[in-house]
Amino acid sequence: MNPKINVKERTETQGAAMSAERQAAIRMIANDLHRLNQSVMRAVEAGLSVELIRSARHHGGKGNWGDLMVPVIFADDTAEPDDLEKI
């Protein structure tokens, strides 16, 4: 049985082998995701429902890629998701 390594330790191990540019890109994504999560929580607390959907996939040309996301906001939390007006 393999011992579990926590996320912080795994991230630090992987990060040590990366260039400063890659480490900065990862930190930027982590910070932006943290802010996005806070915004989603605020919207939910304000009575909205939020769904994040992949709108496209960006390819870097060397085999690397990233998902691009768009939010779908539901303003009426009493109806079924398919019946809601999407903003």
Long-range contacts (C-beta under 8 A, 24 or more apart in sequence): 40-71, 43-73, 47-75, 47-77, 48-73, 48-74, 48-75, 48-77, 49-73, 49-74, 49-77, 49-81, 49-84, 50-74, 51-81
